[in-house]
Amino acid sequence: MIGYDSEMEFYAALDGQQSGEFEIFGNDDRRFVANTLDIPFRFVCCLDLVFRNPNGGALLRLRGSGTLISDRHVLTVAHNVFDDISVKNPALRQRGMQPFPIRFLRAERVVVAPARNGRELPANFTMATHIRVAPRWQAVATRQQAQGNARHLSTDSQDDFALLTLNTPLGGRPTNVITMQLPAPPLGFWGHPRFGGGTRIRPIELNKLRNQMMNVSGYPIDKCLDQPRHRPATPAELAACTGHIPGDDDFKDQGSTQWVSTGTILDPSPAGQPRLITYDADMIEGQSGAPVWLRWEQFRNLVAINTGGSPRATAPFDIVANSGVRITAELLTQIRAWMRLDGVQPTF
């Protein structure tokens, strides 16, 4: 049976407020994850993303989330790591920043920190050395380039998934905590046969998903360390959230902690988008790429990759749900193929 798991980017850096890409429905029910080494939170990764503007070379730093699914691989969304940043130009101009040209750009730098908890990095961190995005997402970028990047071409949110290859394997490394065991057990990853803690990656039949309780956990940019609870931070509070690890400008306190939300799956296959699911769990920018899971056959089953708000089909086109790319057999086939290119045999 599927049941409640009781344990369970835009970009405040640009305007310090919600952009509407993700929604809080009613009261903000997100909960601070105090111990990120608990399962499954230890497999949720904080992504520090850096894009370089071809016009002048200025750096734009963003935040995202992902899921460690092997010693060397993180599952996330394509728009975190390969996107046309020019769609964000209105907000960039408001901040006095140079607009980006119409062009799909890969993140110049992606720092991956599983189980990050503010300034604590209990599972270490590493760089992503390879970024692979969904073929249909890449096809849009290629078509836009072939047309001279004269105008932005919209991507399909159903194709919004990507796989990161890590420079340093993290899943097999012990965590940086003091234990009574020598050595400390490895971090593991989502679906690890021994150290996965009852997590699994497997498609679930669509007709069994509707109205089921789900969970999503990631690194929202409207929080400064463990505050504020039950609401997004104000622009003033975010402006005061300036701390970082000495000597490393990428590890800002803003968006550095993990928050989990629970909700209900509203539609496992929205009209015209059979590879998405929608749900009413609360989330904000920075949680793009976060894992969406629920209880299934006594496992914490990964069922989607969190992507963003799902608008109403007709006017006024406001956000009526949040959504994710569903874990399907087709998606897993692609992920497995990419992992094997790196010499890694998938466990799912």
C-alpha positions as CSV (number, residue, x, y, z in Angstrom):
1,M,0.0,0.0,0.0
2,I,1.0,3.6,-0.5
3,G,0.9,5.6,2.7
4,Y,2.1,8.7,4.5
5,D,5.8,8.8,5.2
6,S,5.9,10.4,8.6
7,E,9.7,10.7,8.6
8,M,9.7,11.1,5.8
9,E,15.7,29.2,-8.0
10,F,14.9,32.3,-9.9
11,Y,16.2,32.9,-7.4
12,A,16.2,34.9,-4.3
13,A,19.7,35.9,-5.3
14,L,18.0,38.0,-8.0
15,D,15.0,39.6,-6.2
16,G,14.7,38.1,-2.7
17,Q,11.1,37.1,-3.3
18,Q,9.0,34.3,-4.6
19,S,8.8,34.4,-8.4
20,G,5.7,32.3,-8.8
21,E,7.6,29.4,-10.3
22,F,6.7,27.4,-7.1
23,E,3.8,28.0,-4.8
24,I,2.9,27.9,-1.1
25,F,-0.7,26.7,-0.8
26,G,-2.4,28.3,2.2
27,N,-0.2,28.0,5.3
28,D,3.5,27.2,4.7
29,D,3.8,23.6,5.9
30,R,7.5,23.0,5.1
31,R,9.5,21.5,8.0
32,F,13.1,22.1,8.7
33,V,15.2,18.9,8.5
34,A,17.4,19.1,11.6
35,N,19.4,15.9,10.9
36,T,20.2,15.6,7.2
37,L,22.0,12.3,7.8
38,D,18.6,10.6,8.5
39,I,17.3,8.5,5.6
40,P,16.2,9.6,3.0
41,F,17.4,13.2,3.6
42,R,21.1,12.1,3.4
43,F,20.6,11.4,-0.3
44,V,19.2,14.9,-1.1
45,C,21.9,17.1,-2.6
46,C,22.3,20.9,-2.4
47,L,23.5,22.2,-5.8
48,D,25.5,25.5,-6.1
49,L,25.2,26.5,-9.8
50,V,27.3,29.1,-11.6
51,F,26.5,30.5,-15.0
52,R,28.7,32.9,-16.9
53,N,27.2,35.7,-18.9
54,P,28.7,35.7,-22.5
55,N,28.1,39.5,-22.4
56,G,30.8,40.7,-20.2
57,G,31.6,37.5,-18.3
58,A,29.7,38.3,-15.1
59,L,28.8,35.3,-12.9
60,L,25.3,34.4,-11.9
61,R,25.0,32.0,-8.9
62,L,21.8,30.0,-8.4
63,R,20.6,27.2,-6.2
64,G,19.1,23.8,-7.0
65,S,18.5,20.4,-5.5
66,G,19.1,16.8,-6.6
67,T,19.1,13.1,-5.6
68,L,22.2,10.9,-5.2
69,I,21.3,7.7,-7.1
70,S,24.8,6.1,-7.4
71,D,28.3,6.7,-6.0
72,R,28.9,9.1,-8.9
73,H,25.5,10.3,-10.1
74,V,22.9,12.9,-9.1
75,L,19.4,13.1,-10.7
76,T,18.1,16.6,-11.1
77,V,16.2,18.8,-13.5
78,A,17.6,20.1,-16.8
79,H,16.6,23.7,-16.2
80,N,19.0,23.7,-13.2
81,V,22.0,23.1,-15.3
82,F,21.2,23.8,-19.0
83,D,18.7,26.6,-19.7
84,D,18.1,29.8,-21.6
85,I,18.8,32.3,-18.8
86,S,17.6,35.2,-21.0
87,V,14.0,34.4,-19.8
88,K,15.1,35.9,-16.5
89,N,16.3,39.2,-17.9
90,P,13.5,41.4,-16.5
91,A,14.5,40.5,-13.0
92,L,18.2,40.8,-13.8
93,R,17.6,44.3,-15.1
94,Q,15.8,45.2,-11.9
95,R,18.9,44.2,-10.0
96,G,21.1,46.3,-12.4
97,M,22.7,43.1,-13.8
98,Q,23.7,42.7,-17.4
99,P,21.0,40.7,-19.4
100,F,21.9,37.3,-20.8
101,P,21.8,36.8,-24.5
102,I,19.1,34.4,-26.0
103,R,21.0,31.2,-25.8
104,F,21.0,27.9,-23.9
105,L,23.9,27.8,-21.5
106,R,25.4,25.0,-19.4
107,A,26.3,25.8,-15.8
108,E,30.0,26.6,-15.8
109,R,30.3,25.1,-12.3
110,V,28.1,22.8,-10.3
111,V,29.1,22.0,-6.7
112,V,27.2,19.0,-5.2
113,A,26.8,18.6,-1.4
114,P,24.6,15.7,-0.2
115,A,23.0,16.1,3.2
116,R,24.2,19.7,3.5
117,N,23.0,21.4,6.7
118,G,23.9,25.0,6.6
119,R,27.7,25.3,7.0
120,E,28.0,21.6,7.8
121,L,28.9,19.3,5.0
122,P,28.6,15.9,6.6
123,A,28.8,14.0,3.4
124,N,31.6,16.1,1.8
125,F,31.1,17.8,-1.6
126,T,32.4,17.6,-5.1
127,M,32.1,19.0,-8.5
128,A,30.0,17.7,-11.4
129,T,32.2,16.9,-14.3
130,H,29.6,16.0,-16.9
131,I,26.0,17.2,-17.5
132,R,23.6,15.2,-19.5
133,V,20.0,16.5,-20.2
134,A,17.0,14.8,-21.7
135,P,17.4,14.4,-25.5
136,R,14.2,16.3,-26.3
137,W,15.3,19.2,-24.0
138,Q,18.7,19.2,-25.9
139,A,16.8,19.1,-29.2
140,V,15.0,22.4,-28.4
141,A,18.3,24.1,-27.6
142,T,19.8,22.8,-30.8
143,R,16.9,24.0,-32.9
144,Q,17.0,27.4,-31.2
145,Q,20.7,27.7,-32.0
146,A,20.1,26.5,-35.6
147,Q,17.6,29.4,-36.0
148,G,20.2,31.9,-34.9
149,N,19.0,32.2,-31.3
150,A,16.7,34.9,-32.7
151,R,14.0,34.1,-30.2
152,H,13.5,31.8,-27.2
153,L,11.9,28.4,-27.9
154,S,9.9,26.9,-25.1
155,T,10.9,23.5,-23.7
156,D,8.4,20.8,-22.5
157,S,8.4,20.4,-18.7
158,Q,8.0,16.7,-19.3
159,D,11.5,16.6,-20.6
160,D,13.0,18.6,-17.6
161,F,15.4,16.0,-16.3
162,A,19.2,15.7,-16.2
163,L,22.0,13.5,-14.8
164,L,25.2,14.8,-13.2
165,T,28.4,12.8,-13.1
166,L,30.5,13.6,-10.1
167,N,34.2,14.1,-10.0
168,T,34.6,12.3,-6.7
169,P,32.4,9.3,-5.8
170,L,30.5,10.2,-2.6
171,G,28.0,7.4,-2.1
172,G,30.8,5.0,-1.0
173,R,32.5,7.4,1.3
174,P,31.9,7.5,5.1
175,T,30.3,10.6,6.5
176,N,32.1,13.2,8.5
177,V,30.6,12.2,11.8
178,I,31.9,10.7,15.0
179,T,30.5,7.2,15.4
180,M,31.3,4.1,17.5
181,Q,32.0,2.2,14.3
182,L,35.4,2.0,12.7
183,P,35.2,2.9,9.9
184,A,31.9,4.9,9.7
185,P,29.3,3.3,7.3
186,P,29.3,4.7,3.8
187,L,26.8,7.5,2.9
188,G,25.0,5.2,0.4
189,F,22.5,6.5,-2.2
190,W,18.9,6.3,-3.1
191,G,18.2,2.7,-3.9
192,H,21.5,1.3,-2.6
193,P,21.0,-2.4,-2.0
194,R,22.7,-2.2,1.4
195,F,23.0,1.4,2.5
196,G,19.8,2.7,0.9
197,G,17.7,2.4,4.1
198,G,14.6,1.1,2.3
199,T,14.7,3.6,-0.6
200,R,13.8,2.4,-4.1
201,I,13.5,3.8,-7.6
202,R,10.7,2.1,-9.5
203,P,7.8,3.2,-11.7
204,I,4.4,2.9,-10.1
205,E,1.2,2.4,-12.1
206,L,-0.6,5.7,-12.8
207,N,-4.0,4.5,-11.5
208,K,-2.5,3.9,-8.1
209,L,-1.0,7.4,-7.5
210,R,-3.9,9.7,-7.4
211,N,-4.9,11.0,-3.9
212,Q,-1.9,9.4,-2.3
213,M,0.3,11.2,0.2
214,M,3.8,12.2,-1.1
215,N,6.9,14.0,0.2
216,V,9.4,16.4,-1.3
217,S,12.6,17.7,0.3
218,G,15.2,20.2,-1.0
219,Y,17.0,23.4,-0.5
220,P,14.7,26.5,-0.8
221,I,16.2,29.9,-1.3
222,D,13.6,31.7,0.9
223,K,15.2,30.4,4.1
224,C,18.3,31.5,6.0
225,L,19.7,28.5,7.9
226,D,16.9,27.2,10.0
227,Q,14.7,30.3,9.8
228,P,12.0,31.4,9.4
229,R,9.6,28.7,10.2
230,H,6.1,28.5,8.6
231,R,6.7,31.3,6.1
232,P,9.1,32.5,3.4
233,A,11.7,35.0,4.5
234,T,11.2,38.6,3.8
235,P,13.6,40.5,1.4
236,A,15.1,42.2,4.4
237,E,15.8,38.9,6.2
238,L,17.4,37.5,3.1
239,A,19.5,40.6,2.6
240,A,20.9,40.0,6.1
241,C,21.6,36.4,5.3
242,T,25.2,37.0,4.1
243,G,27.3,34.4,5.9
244,H,29.3,31.9,4.1
245,I,32.1,29.4,4.6
246,P,35.3,31.5,4.8
247,G,37.2,31.4,1.6
248,D,34.4,29.9,-0.4
249,D,31.9,32.4,-1.9
250,D,29.6,29.7,-3.2
251,F,28.5,28.4,0.1
252,K,26.0,31.0,1.2
253,D,23.8,30.6,4.2
254,Q,20.7,31.5,2.1
255,G,19.2,28.3,0.8
256,S,21.8,26.1,2.6
257,T,19.3,24.0,4.6
258,Q,16.9,21.2,3.8
259,W,13.2,21.5,4.2
260,V,10.6,18.8,3.6
261,S,6.9,19.1,2.7
262,T,4.1,16.6,2.6
263,G,1.1,16.8,0.3
264,T,-1.3,14.9,-1.9
265,I,-0.9,13.8,-5.5
266,L,-3.6,15.6,-7.4
267,D,-3.2,14.3,-10.9
268,P,-0.8,11.5,-11.8
269,S,-1.2,12.4,-15.5
270,P,-2.3,16.0,-16.3
271,A,-4.2,16.5,-19.5
272,G,-1.7,16.5,-22.4
273,Q,1.3,15.8,-20.1
274,P,1.3,12.1,-19.3
275,R,4.9,12.2,-18.0
276,L,4.1,14.6,-15.2
277,I,2.4,14.4,-11.8
278,T,1.0,17.3,-9.9
279,Y,0.7,17.7,-6.1
280,D,-0.2,20.3,-3.5
281,A,3.0,20.1,-1.4
282,D,4.6,23.5,-0.6
283,M,7.9,24.5,-2.2
284,I,9.9,27.5,-3.4
285,E,12.8,28.1,-5.8
286,G,15.9,26.1,-5.0
287,Q,13.9,22.9,-4.7
288,S,14.0,22.3,-8.4
289,G,15.4,18.8,-8.9
290,A,14.4,17.6,-5.4
291,P,13.2,14.0,-4.9
292,V,9.4,13.3,-4.7
293,W,8.7,10.1,-3.0
294,L,6.0,8.1,-1.2
295,R,5.6,4.8,0.6
296,W,5.1,1.8,-1.7
297,E,5.4,-1.8,-0.6
298,Q,7.3,-0.7,2.5
299,F,9.8,1.2,0.5
300,R,10.4,4.9,0.1
301,N,9.8,4.9,-3.6
302,L,11.1,7.8,-5.8
303,V,8.2,8.7,-8.0
304,A,9.2,12.1,-9.6
305,I,11.8,14.8,-9.9
306,N,10.4,18.1,-8.7
307,T,10.2,20.7,-11.5
308,G,7.9,23.7,-10.7
309,G,4.5,25.2,-10.7
310,S,1.7,23.7,-12.8
311,P,-0.5,26.5,-14.2
312,R,-4.2,26.5,-14.8
313,A,-5.1,25.2,-18.3
314,T,-7.3,28.3,-19.0
315,A,-7.1,32.0,-18.0
316,P,-6.0,33.4,-15.6
317,F,-3.2,30.8,-15.8
318,D,-2.3,31.0,-12.2
319,I,-0.3,28.3,-10.4
320,V,-2.8,25.7,-9.1
321,A,-0.3,22.9,-8.2
322,N,3.3,22.0,-8.1
323,S,4.6,19.3,-10.4
324,G,7.4,16.9,-11.2
325,V,8.7,14.7,-14.0
326,R,7.3,11.2,-13.3
327,I,9.7,8.3,-12.9
328,T,8.7,6.1,-15.9
329,A,10.3,3.1,-17.6
330,E,11.3,5.4,-20.5
331,L,13.1,7.8,-18.1
332,L,14.9,5.0,-16.3
333,T,16.1,3.5,-19.5
334,Q,17.7,6.8,-20.4
335,I,19.3,7.2,-17.0
336,R,20.7,3.7,-17.0
337,A,22.2,4.2,-20.4
338,W,23.9,7.4,-19.2
339,M,25.3,5.7,-16.1
340,R,26.7,2.9,-18.1
341,L,28.6,5.4,-20.3
342,D,30.5,6.2,-17.0
343,G,31.1,2.6,-16.3
344,V,28.6,2.5,-13.5
345,Q,26.0,-0.4,-13.3
346,P,22.6,1.0,-12.0
347,T,21.0,-0.7,-9.0
348,F,17.5,0.0,-10.2
